[in-house]
Amino acid sequence: MKQALRKSACRVFAMEAFNWLLCNVIQTTSLHDILWHFVASLTPAPVEPEEEEDEENKSNKENAEQEKDTRVCEHPLSDIVIAGEAAHPLPHTFHRLLQTISDLMMSLPSGSALQQMALRCWSLKFKQSDHQFLHQSNVFHHINNILSKSDDGDSEESFSISIQSGFEVMNQASITPLIQKQRSTELCIVVCLKDLTSIVDIKTSSRPAMIGSLTDGSTETFWESGDEDKNKTKNITINCVKGINARFVCVHVDNSRDLGNKVTSMTFLTGRAVEDLCRIKQVDLDSRHIGWVTSELPGGDNHIIKIELKGPENTLRVRQVKILGWKDGESIKIAGQISASVAQQRNCESETLRVFRLITSQVFGKLISGDAEPTPEQEEKALLSSPEGEEKVHNATSDADLKEHMVGIIFSRSKLTNLQKQVCAHIVQAIRMEATRVREEWEHAISSKENANSQPNDEDASSDAYCFELLSMVLALSGSNVGRQYLAQQLTLLQDLFSLLHTASPRVQRQVTSLLRRVLPEVTPSRLASIIGVKSLPPADISDIIHSTEKGDWNKLGILDMFLGCIAKALTVQLKAKGTTITGTAGTTAGKGVTTVTLPMIFNSSYIRRGESHWWMKGSTPTQISEIIIKLIKDMAA
């Protein structure tokens, strides 16, 4: 209890400090540092495996680690189990900090690393009690703007960051543009230089026998100056042959190992001859320097490169020398490269899409988890004392508003961006997985001679919750013209909808019929026929059918058969005969020779052949669903 109280109090003060800093700093680097520290503080630490553990536990832990996204931050309340009313300020402070970040997000340079870090602050494991705040924070509106700008090609060249206390303008005249955004039109050339050390002539001011140690590719060997240049400036001279273009000269020095032979100063000179060398760079090295010292060489006919070395002792050591460039006639350009600003823009777009998908998965539930999400009362039973009556209704209403808000950002414009299409593809793929699962469960129930379309119990309601929410999203997407046009082009989605129409629970079937009512006007008859497997369409002129002498093929699939099958499976036919039971029927017999027959009874009888093309004739359909289908067919024929 005491530990939970300490954690809660410390986190409240820490987030208040973060919030105050975000409202007062004006440097972009400072903003990035604050956001980075906030993300780092909530990022879970990697778990180090124990040395002794059996193979089964080890494999389980590896699988768990693969599923875990290390970029998802923990909720500040995740490890506070019991704190009572003392933890009340923590959610409020946490929401206020996120609101500050949300308000700041769109004022940051578009596509920059700073905006990407602000988005990463929302990569959290939110609780259901946070859903109302997510709806009110405008974060989804900002996500929509970022996704739209990434495809529209925002043309503004500069922007101002206004850091305001309480986000009211303070000293606005003194705030100047801080960052100039580099657009994707900038020229980007990537070259790959080659190692020319083996074809140049290297000379030293002393001990020429050790020159091979400078070009052997190992930093374990070295060249050390001798008595010839004692008390003089040591130098290494490189003579480039004709036909090569040297662009960089690199020298490796290790003062940490060469304690008595340190290099503290290095001067680079170049020219056509030894007599007309010009200094191009001078570098002072730290007494603990380890690594390469590089100098870019100017273009032109500079065949001589001289490196002058100085140190505190009479002798010094150099471990490696490299010359980078290219030969005449060789191409060093690497095609297909993008500039740094374009790469950063894409990183920010990917982060935006990842955060949207993460929050979507939390709000709409886990894929095929089968576990119902806890209510806010269950989630914070020991943490926050809240009433269970009106609170639950309020959260359910806010969740519905939040889901509608999230769906609305995808088709809020007259055209779809590439990233928005990725979001839609993600939803369509999830529906395919759900439709496959529901079909398998339905077929198993049919094989067990159970009614696959009976009213679901509580367990069934939780199992189809994710499918129900996904279809709610798609139903909201179909509310706009661009949404309907996009959904009508998704072949697999329409196939899954017809599958769910016969295999899903009644509440999912109602959603499917509502969705088909909106989408089918955008689908041509020929395309619909290819979706449901109809080989040929009926003649356009009804007179051709009336005057046709050909007999109908009862095994031939018609374009409306999948709809008519729903109606047929809801029908109950009574056969009456005087004084005796009708033989050869699979129905149930009532008094006075009345036999009741339904389609599932016929399909379950042994003398009916059930082909795979008519799989949807199995099972039954609730009467309410069949009435909706009848109305849909009438509207289609109107």
C-alpha positions in Angstrom: 0.0 0.0 0.0 2.8 2.4 1.0 4.7 1.5 -2.2 1.7 2.2 -4.4 1.1 5.5 -2.7 4.7 6.5 -3.2 4.6 5.5 -6.9 1.4 7.4 -7.4 2.6 10.6 -5.8 6.0 10.6 -7.6 4.4 10.0 -11.0 1.9 12.8 -10.4 4.8 15.3 -9.6 6.9 13.9 -12.5 4.1 14.4 -15.1 3.3 17.8 -13.8 6.9 18.7 -14.3 6.8 17.3 -17.8 3.7 19.3 -18.5 5.2 22.5 -17.2 8.4 22.1 -19.3 6.4 21.4 -22.5 4.5 24.7 -21.9 7.6 26.8 -21.4 10.5 25.6 -23.5 11.0 27.0 -27.0 13.9 25.0 -28.3 13.1 22.0 -30.5 15.9 19.9 -29.1 14.6 20.6 -25.6 11.1 19.5 -26.7 12.5 16.3 -28.2 14.4 15.5 -25.0 11.3 16.0 -22.8 9.2 13.8 -25.0 11.9 11.2 -25.3 12.4 11.0 -21.5 8.6 10.6 -21.1 8.5 7.7 -23.6 11.7 6.1 -22.1 10.2 6.2 -18.6 7.2 4.2 -19.7 9.0 1.8 -22.0 9.2 -1.7 -20.4 12.7 -2.9 -19.7 13.8 -6.0 -21.7 13.6 -9.2 -19.6 17.0 -11.0 -19.3 16.6 -14.8 -19.5 17.8 -16.8 -16.7 20.8 -19.1 -17.2 19.1 -22.3 -16.0 15.6 -23.0 -17.5 14.1 -25.9 -19.2 13.5 -26.0 -23.0 9.7 -25.7 -22.7 9.8 -22.6 -20.6 12.4 -21.1 -22.8 10.4 -21.6 -26.0 7.3 -20.1 -24.3 9.2 -17.1 -23.3 10.7 -16.7 -26.8 7.2 -16.8 -28.3 6.0 -14.2 -25.7 8.8 -11.9 -26.6 8.1 -12.2 -30.3 4.5 -11.1 -29.7 5.5 -8.2 -27.4 6.0 -4.9 -29.1 8.8 -3.1 -27.3 7.7 0.2 -28.7 4.4 0.1 -26.7 4.7 2.0 -23.4 3.1 0.8 -20.2 0.2 2.7 -18.6 1.2 4.7 -15.5 -1.4 2.9 -13.5 -0.4 -0.6 -14.7 1.7 -1.5 -11.7 -0.3 0.3 -9.0 -2.5 -2.4 -7.6 -3.9 -0.8 -4.5 -3.9 2.9 -3.8 -7.5 3.8 -3.1 -8.6 7.4 -3.4 -5.0 8.5 -3.1 -4.5 7.6 -6.8 -7.3 9.8 -8.1 -4.9 12.7 -9.2 -2.8 10.3 -11.3 -5.3 9.6 -14.2 -6.2 13.3 -14.3 -2.5 14.4 -14.4 -1.8 11.8 -17.0 -4.6 12.9 -19.2 -3.6 16.6 -18.8 -0.1 15.8 -20.0 -1.3 13.9 -23.0 -3.7 16.7 -23.8 -0.7 19.1 -23.8 1.1 16.8 -26.2 -2.0 16.6 -28.4 -2.4 20.4 -28.6 1.3 20.7 -29.4 1.4 18.0 -32.0 0.1 19.9 -35.1 2.3 22.9 -34.3 5.5 20.9 -34.8 7.2 20.6 -38.1 5.3 18.2 -40.3 7.0 14.8 -40.7 9.9 15.8 -38.4 11.5 13.6 -35.8 10.0 15.9 -33.2 6.4 15.2 -34.4 7.3 11.5 -34.6 8.3 11.5 -31.0 5.1 13.3 -30.0 3.1 10.6 -31.8 5.1 7.9 -30.0 3.9 9.3 -26.7 0.5 7.9 -27.6 1.8 4.4 -28.1 0.4 3.3 -24.8 -1.6 0.4 -23.4 -4.7 2.5 -22.7 -7.3 1.3 -20.3 -11.0 1.3 -21.0 -11.4 4.2 -18.6 -9.2 6.3 -20.9 -11.6 5.9 -23.9 -13.6 9.0 -23.1 -10.4 11.0 -22.9 -9.2 9.7 -26.2 -12.5 10.9 -27.8 -12.1 14.4 -26.3 -8.4 14.8 -26.9 -8.6 15.4 -30.7 -5.7 13.0 -31.2 -7.6 11.2 -34.0 -8.3 14.5 -35.7 -4.5 15.1 -35.6 -3.8 11.6 -36.9 -6.2 12.3 -39.8 -4.4 15.5 -40.7 -1.0 13.9 -40.6 -2.2 11.0 -42.8 -3.8 13.4 -45.2 -0.8 15.8 -45.4 1.5 12.9 -46.1 -0.3 12.2 -49.4 -1.5 15.6 -50.3 2.1 17.0 -50.4 1.8 19.9 -48.1 3.6 22.8 -49.8 4.4 25.1 -46.9 8.1 25.8 -46.6 8.5 26.9 -43.1 6.7 26.8 -39.9 6.6 28.4 -36.5 6.5 26.6 -33.2 4.5 28.5 -30.7 5.2 27.2 -27.2 2.6 28.9 -25.0 1.8 28.6 -21.3 -1.7 27.2 -21.2 -1.5 27.4 -25.0 -2.4 31.1 -25.1 -0.2 33.4 -27.1 2.6 34.9 -25.0 5.2 37.1 -26.7 4.2 35.8 -30.1 6.1 38.5 -31.9 9.4 37.2 -30.5 8.8 33.7 -31.8 10.6 33.1 -35.1 10.6 30.1 -37.4 12.9 27.5 -36.0 13.1 24.9 -38.7 13.0 25.0 -42.5 11.4 21.9 -43.8 13.3 20.2 -46.7 10.8 19.0 -49.2 10.9 15.8 -51.2 12.0 17.7 -54.3 15.5 18.3 -53.1 18.3 16.6 -54.9 19.8 13.5 -53.3 22.8 11.7 -54.7 24.4 8.8 -52.9 27.8 7.6 -54.0 29.9 4.6 -53.0 33.6 5.3 -52.9 36.2 2.6 -53.3 39.4 1.9 -51.4 42.4 3.1 -53.5 45.0 2.6 -50.9 46.6 -0.4 -52.7 47.3 1.6 -55.9 48.8 4.8 -54.4 52.5 5.4 -53.4 53.0 6.1 -49.6 56.2 7.5 -48.1 57.0 8.4 -44.6 59.6 10.8 -43.0 61.2 7.8 -41.2 61.3 4.0 -41.0 60.0 3.2 -44.5 60.2 -0.5 -43.7 57.1 -0.1 -41.5 54.9 1.4 -44.2 53.2 -1.9 -44.8 51.7 -1.7 -41.3 49.7 1.4 -42.5 47.9 -0.5 -45.3 47.5 -4.0 -44.0 43.9 -3.4 -43.0 44.5 -4.0 -39.2 44.6 -1.5 -36.4 46.7 -3.9 -34.3 49.8 -2.9 -36.3 51.3 0.5 -36.6 53.9 2.8 -38.1 56.2 4.5 -35.5 58.5 7.4 -36.3 62.2 6.9 -35.8 65.4 8.8 -35.2 65.5 10.3 -38.7 62.8 12.8 -38.0 63.5 13.2 -34.2 62.7 16.7 -33.0 61.1 17.4 -36.4 57.6 17.4 -37.8 56.7 13.8 -38.8 54.8 13.4 -42.1 53.2 10.8 -44.4 53.2 11.6 -48.1 50.8 10.0 -50.6 51.5 10.1 -54.3 48.4 9.4 -56.4 48.9 7.9 -59.8 47.2 9.2 -62.9 43.7 7.9 -63.6 42.4 8.0 -60.1 40.4 10.6 -58.3 41.0 10.7 -54.5 38.2 12.3 -52.5 38.9 11.4 -48.9 42.1 10.6 -46.9 41.6 8.8 -43.5 44.1 8.2 -40.7 43.5 5.9 -37.7 45.1 7.0 -34.4 44.8 5.2 -31.0 46.1 7.4 -28.2 44.7 5.1 -25.5 47.1 2.3 -26.4 50.0 4.4 -27.7 50.5 6.2 -24.4 54.2 7.1 -25.1 53.6 7.8 -28.8 50.5 10.0 -28.9 49.4 12.2 -31.9 47.9 15.5 -30.8 47.9 17.5 -34.0 47.3 16.6 -37.6 47.5 18.8 -40.7 46.4 17.8 -44.2 48.0 19.4 -47.3 47.5 18.8 -51.0 48.8 20.1 -54.4 50.1 19.1 -57.7 53.7 19.0 -56.5 55.6 19.0 -53.2 56.6 22.6 -53.8 53.1 24.0 -54.0 51.2 22.2 -51.3 48.2 24.1 -49.7 46.8 23.3 -46.2 43.2 22.2 -46.4 42.6 21.1 -42.8 44.1 21.0 -39.3 42.8 18.9 -36.5 43.8 18.9 -32.8 43.3 15.5 -31.2 42.4 14.6 -27.6 45.0 12.7 -25.6 42.5 9.8 -25.4 41.4 9.9 -29.0 40.6 6.6 -30.6 39.4 6.3 -34.2 39.6 7.7 -37.7 40.5 11.3 -38.7 39.1 12.2 -42.1 39.7 15.0 -44.5 37.9 15.7 -47.7 40.1 16.5 -50.7 39.3 19.2 -53.2 38.8 18.2 -56.8 41.3 18.8 -59.5 44.8 17.5 -60.3 46.0 17.2 -56.8 48.4 14.3 -57.0 50.3 14.9 -53.8 48.7 14.5 -50.3 50.8 15.2 -47.3 49.9 14.6 -43.6 51.9 16.4 -41.0 51.9 14.8 -37.5 52.8 16.3 -34.1 52.9 14.9 -30.6 54.2 15.6 -27.1 57.0 12.9 -27.5 59.8 12.5 -29.9 58.1 9.6 -31.5 54.5 8.9 -32.5 52.4 6.1 -34.0 49.8 5.9 -36.7 48.0 2.6 -37.2 46.2 2.9 -40.6 45.9 5.1 -43.7 43.1 4.9 -46.2 42.5 6.7 -49.5 38.9 6.7 -50.8 37.9 7.7 -54.3 37.2 6.2 -57.8 39.0 5.4 -61.0 38.4 7.3 -64.2 35.4 5.9 -66.2 33.8 4.2 -63.2 30.3 5.1 -61.9 30.0 5.6 -58.1 26.4 6.7 -57.9 23.8 4.5 -56.3 20.4 4.9 -57.9 17.1 4.8 -56.2 18.1 6.6 -53.0 15.9 9.1 -51.2 16.9 12.1 -49.2 17.1 12.2 -45.5 14.0 14.4 -45.2 11.9 12.1 -47.3 13.1 9.1 -45.2 12.1 11.0 -42.0 8.7 11.9 -43.5 8.1 8.2 -44.2 9.2 7.2 -40.7 6.7 9.7 -39.3 3.9 8.4 -41.5 4.7 4.8 -40.4 4.7 5.8 -36.8 1.3 7.6 -37.3 -0.2 4.5 -38.9 1.3 2.2 -36.2 -0.2 4.4 -33.3 -3.6 4.4 -35.1 -3.6 0.6 -35.5 -2.5 0.2 -31.9 -5.3 2.3 -30.4 -7.8 0.7 -32.8 -6.9 -2.8 -31.6 -7.3 -1.7 -28.0 -10.6 0.1 -28.6 -12.1 -2.6 -30.8 -10.6 -5.6 -28.9 -8.0 -8.2 -29.6 -8.1 -10.3 -32.8 -9.8 -13.7 -32.1 -8.9 -13.5 -28.4 -12.3 -14.7 -27.2 -11.8 -12.7 -24.0 -14.2 -9.9 -23.2 -12.6 -6.7 -22.1 -13.0 -5.8 -18.5 -15.3 -3.0 -17.6 -13.7 0.1 -16.0 -15.2 -1.0 -12.6 -13.4 -4.4 -12.9 -10.2 -2.8 -14.1 -9.9 -0.3 -11.3 -11.8 -2.0 -8.5 -9.0 -1.7 -6.0 -7.6 1.6 -7.5 -10.5 4.0 -8.0 -13.8 3.7 -6.2 -16.5 4.6 -8.7 -20.2 3.8 -8.8 -21.2 0.9 -11.1 -24.5 2.1 -12.3 -24.4 5.3 -14.3 -20.7 5.1 -14.8 -21.0 1.9 -16.9 -23.7 3.4 -19.1 -21.6 6.5 -19.6 -18.5 4.5 -20.6 -20.6 2.5 -23.0 -21.8 5.7 -24.7 -18.4 7.2 -24.8 -17.0 4.0 -26.3 -19.5 4.2 -29.1 -18.7 7.8 -29.8 -15.0 7.0 -29.8 -15.4 4.1 -32.2 -17.4 6.3 -34.6 -14.8 9.0 -34.3 -12.0 6.6 -35.1 -13.8 5.3 -38.1 -14.7 8.8 -39.4 -11.1 9.8 -39.8 -10.4 7.3 -42.5 -12.9 8.6 -45.1 -13.1 12.2 -44.1 -11.9 13.5 -47.5 -12.9 13.2 -51.1 -10.1 10.7 -51.9 -8.2 8.0 -50.1 -4.5 8.4 -49.3 -2.1 5.5 -49.5 -1.8 5.2 -45.8 -5.6 5.3 -45.4 -5.9 2.4 -47.9 -3.4 0.5 -45.7 -5.7 1.0 -42.7 -8.7 -0.2 -44.8 -6.7 -3.2 -46.0 -5.9 -4.0 -42.3 -9.6 -4.0 -41.5 -10.5 -6.1 -44.5 -7.8 -8.7 -43.6 -9.1 -8.9 -40.1 -12.7 -9.5 -41.3 -11.4 -12.3 -43.6 -9.8 -14.0 -40.5 -13.0 -13.6 -38.5 -15.2 -15.0 -41.4 -12.9 -18.0 -41.7 -13.2 -18.7 -38.0 -16.9 -18.3 -37.9 -17.3 -20.6 -41.0 -15.3 -23.3 -39.3 -17.3 -23.1 -36.1 -20.5 -23.1 -38.1 -19.5 -26.2 -40.1 -18.5 -28.0 -36.9 -21.9 -27.3 -35.4 -23.6 -28.5 -38.6 -21.6 -31.8 -38.5 -22.7 -32.2 -34.9 -26.3 -31.8 -36.0 -26.6 -28.5 -34.0 -28.4 -25.4 -35.0 -25.5 -23.1 -36.2 -27.7 -20.0 -36.2 -29.4 -20.2 -32.8 -29.5 -17.2 -30.6 -26.0 -16.8 -29.1 -25.5 -17.2 -25.4 -23.1 -14.9 -23.5 -20.1 -16.9 -24.6 -21.1 -16.7 -28.3 -21.7 -12.9 -27.9 -18.1 -12.4 -26.6 -16.7 -14.6 -29.4 -18.3 -12.6 -32.2 -17.6 -9.2 -30.5 -14.6 -8.5 -32.6 -16.3 -9.4 -35.8 -19.3 -7.2 -34.8 -17.0 -4.2 -34.1 -15.1 -4.7 -37.4 -18.4 -4.7 -39.3 -19.4 -1.6 -37.4 -16.3 0.1 -38.7 -17.0 -1.0 -42.3 -20.6 0.1 -41.9 -19.5 3.5 -40.9 -17.0 3.6 -43.8 -19.8 2.9 -46.2 -21.6 6.1 -45.2 -19.6 8.2 -47.7 -19.4 7.8 -51.5 -15.7 7.3 -51.6 -16.1 4.6 -48.8 -18.8 2.7 -50.7 -16.7 2.8 -53.9 -13.7 1.5 -52.2 -15.5 -1.3 -50.4 -17.3 -2.3 -53.6 -13.9 -3.0 -55.1 -12.8 -5.4 -52.3 -13.5 -8.8 -53.8 -12.5 -10.8 -50.7 -14.6 -8.5 -48.4 -17.8 -9.1 -50.4 -17.1 -12.9 -50.4 -16.7 -12.8 -46.6 -19.9 -10.8 -46.2 -21.9 -13.5 -48.1 -20.2 -16.1 -45.9 -21.1 -14.3 -42.7 -24.7 -13.8 -44.0 -25.2 -17.6 -43.5 -22.8 -18.5 -40.8 -22.7 -15.7 -38.3 -24.9 -14.8 -35.3 -28.1 -12.8 -35.8 -26.7 -9.5 -34.8 -23.7 -9.9 -37.2 -26.2 -11.0 -39.9 -28.2 -7.8 -39.4 -25.0 -5.8 -39.9 -24.1 -7.7 -43.0 -27.5 -7.0 -44.6 -27.2 -3.3 -43.8 -23.7 -3.2 -45.3 -24.9 -5.1 -48.5 -27.8 -2.7 -48.9 -25.2 0.2 -49.1 -22.5 -1.5 -51.1 -24.4 -3.6 -53.7 -25.6 -0.5 -55.7 -21.9 0.1 -56.5 -21.4 -3.5 -57.7 -22.3 -4.5 -61.3 -24.3 -7.7 -61.8 -21.4 -9.3 -63.7 -19.0 -8.6 -60.8 -21.5 -9.8 -58.2 -21.9 -13.0 -60.3 -18.1 -13.6 -60.2 -18.0 -13.0 -56.5 -20.6 -15.6 -55.5 -19.6 -18.1 -58.2 -22.4 -17.7 -60.8 -21.2 -18.9 -64.1 -23.7 -17.1 -66.3 -26.3 -14.3 -65.9 -29.9 -14.7 -66.9 -31.0 -13.0 -70.1 -31.6 -9.2 -69.9 -35.0 -9.6 -71.7 -37.6 -11.5 -69.7 -39.3 -12.6 -73.0 -36.3 -14.8 -73.7 -36.9 -16.8 -70.6 -40.7 -17.0 -71.2 -40.4 -18.4 -74.7 -37.4 -20.6 -74.0 -37.9 -24.3 -74.5 -35.0 -25.3 -72.3 -35.7 -26.8 -68.9 -34.2 -25.1 -65.9 -31.2 -26.7 -64.1 -32.0 -27.0 -60.4 -28.3 -27.5 -59.6 -27.4 -24.3 -61.4 -26.5 -21.4 -59.1 -28.5 -18.2 -59.6 -27.4 -14.6 -58.8 -30.1 -14.3 -56.0 -29.9 -17.8 -54.7 -27.7 -16.9 -51.7 -30.4 -14.3 -50.7 -33.3 -16.7 -51.4 -31.5 -19.4 -49.4 -31.8 -17.2 -46.3 -35.5 -16.9 -46.8 -35.9 -20.7 -47.5 -34.1 -21.6 -44.3 -36.5 -19.6 -42.3 -39.6 -21.2 -43.8 -41.7 -23.9 -42.1 -44.0 -26.0 -44.3 -46.8 -28.1 -43.0 -48.1 -31.1 -45.0 -51.5 -32.4 -44.2 -53.0 -35.8 -45.1 -56.2 -37.4 -43.9 -55.8 -40.1 -41.4 -52.2 -41.1 -42.1 -48.7 -39.9 -42.0 -47.0 -38.8 -45.2 -44.2 -41.2 -46.0 -40.8 -40.2 -47.3 -40.6 -36.9 -45.4 -38.0 -35.8 -43.0 -40.3 -33.6 -40.9 -41.9 -34.0 -37.5 -45.4 -35.4 -37.3 -48.2 -33.7 -35.3 -51.7 -34.9 -34.7 -54.3 -35.5 -37.4 -51.7 -36.3 -40.1 -49.9 -32.9 -40.1 -46.2 -33.0 -40.8 -43.9 -30.0 -40.3 -40.9 -29.7 -42.7 -38.0 -27.2 -42.6 -35.1 -26.9 -45.0 -32.5 -28.1 -42.4 -34.5 -31.3 -42.0 -34.4 -32.0 -45.7 -30.7 -31.3 -46.0 -29.9 -33.5 -43.0 -31.9 -36.4 -44.5 -29.9 -39.2 -46.2 -31.6 -39.0 -49.6 -30.7 -35.4 -50.3 -27.4 -34.8 -52.0 -25.6 -31.8 -50.6 -23.0 -30.3 -53.0 -20.3 -27.9 -51.9 -21.6 -25.2 -54.3 -24.8 -25.1 -52.1 -23.1 -25.3 -48.7 -25.1 -22.2 -47.6 -28.3 -24.2 -47.8 -27.4 -25.9 -44.5 -28.4 -24.5 -41.1 -31.3 -22.2 -40.4 -32.0 -18.4 -40.5 -34.0 -16.5 -37.9 -37.3 -15.1 -39.1 -36.3 -11.5 -38.5 -33.3 -11.9 -40.7 -35.3 -13.4 -43.5 -37.7 -10.5 -43.4 -34.8 -8.1 -43.8 -33.6 -10.1 -46.8 -37.1 -10.0 -48.4 -37.2 -6.2 -48.0 -33.6 -6.0 -49.5 -34.6 -8.0 -52.6 -37.7 -5.9 -53.1 -35.6 -2.7 -52.9 -33.1 -4.2 -55.4 -35.9 -5.0 -57.8 -37.5 -1.6 -57.5 
